[in-house]
Amino acid sequence: MWIVAKRSRLAALGLGLSAVLAASATYADSWTQRIKSLEDQQQGLQQQVDRLNRQVSGQGLVNMYQQLTDLQQQVQQLRGDVDELKHQLDETQKRQRDLYVDIDKRLQALESGKGASPPPAAQPNNAGHAGSQAGASAADNQQDATILASYQAALQLLQNARYNDAISALKQFRTKHPDSSYASNALYWEGEAEYAQRDFKAAEQSFQGVIKQYPDSNKVPDARLKLGYTYYELKQWKSSRKALQTVVKQHPDSSAARLASRFLKRMDKEGH
């Protein structure tokens, strides 16, 4: 009896142990599956990392970096070219301004009568009257020479790129000699000096002044042209076009009209 009972208990323990082992095996399988799943995820992540590493260190990115470097070098080169062109443009404008100043001096000297033939000798029977006329003529010539010298001194300051000094001298000249034949030219060159300093608002007033105050001046075509340039610098495209078109229409045979036509074509290309 005792033996039978003992065997029964052993059998029951065996069954319990089997159940425990079965449960343990199931639990272990579950963890194994979870571990395998994590390992698979880890492997997938590692593959992504490897792929990214290949992309980072691959030839494609190297090419992209090289292209970016090349573009940066090209931009730097273009900036250098633009700076050089600006410098050349400034130099060209200065030489052009110097040439205009020199021509202006020569023209005004001719208009003032320098180099003209002396008046004929007076007859003996009206020597007194002729003497007084000669004296008045000499005084007038002396005054004209003084005014011309003052005007040319102001232009020389402009030619030497002493723009502030030139503006002051030209203003003083117009104040002292408002009725001089050089007054319109002085106002025009005042605008040129202001334009050279990029004081476009002041230049606009000066060029407008030449057009309005001295409509018969030979500087009007140039003043209209530079007014068009000034509006362009101020990004007032419509006003710039209008001023340049007026030059072409009203002064068709002038050098200012040819320059205005070229500038209008440039504005067309730029979409202005």
C-alpha positions, 0 to 999 in steps of 0.5 A: 500500500505504502509503495503504491501511494508513494508511486502515486505521489511521484507520478503527480510530482512528475506531472507537475514538474512536466507542466512547470518545464513545459511552461518554462519552455514556453516562456523561454521560447517567448523570450527567444522570439523577443530577443530574435525580434530585437536582434532583427531590429538591431540588424535593420538599424545597423543596415540603415546606419551602414547605408547612411555611412556609405552615402556620407562617404560615397562618391555621390556626396563627394561629387556634391561637395565638389560641385558646391566648392566649385560654385563657391569659387565661381561666385567668388570669381564673379564677385572679383570680376564685378568689382573689377568692372566697377573699378573700370567703369569708375575710371572710364567715367572719370576719364570721360568727365575729365575730357568733358571738363577740358572741352568745356574749358576750351569752348568757354575760352573761345566763346569769351573771345580769347584769341580774337583779333585786336580791334582796329586802331582808332582814327586821329579825329576821334582819339578821345572817344576811341580811347574811352572805348578801348578802356571800357573794352579792356575792363570788360575783357579783364572782368571776363577773364576773371570770371572765366578763371574762377569758373575754370578753377572750380572745374579743376577741383572737379577734375581732381576728384575733389568733389566737395570742394568743387560743389562749394566752388561752383555754388559760390560761382553761381552766387557771385555771377548769376548772369554769367554765360557759365552759370548753366554749365556751373550748375551742370557740373555741380550735378556731375560732382554730386552724382560722382559722390552718389548723392543722387537726390542732390544731383537730380535737383541740379540737373532739373535746375539746368533744364528749368532755369536754362532751357536754351543752354547747350548743357540741357541734352547732357542734363536730361541724359544724366537725369535719366541715369540718376533716376535709374540709380534711384530705381525710379525706372519710369522716370528714368525711361521718360528722361532718356526718351526725351533726350532721344526725341528732343535732341536726336542728333546729339551724343547724349541721344546716342548714349540714351538709346544705348541705356534704354536698350540696357534697361530693356534687357534688365526688364526695367 
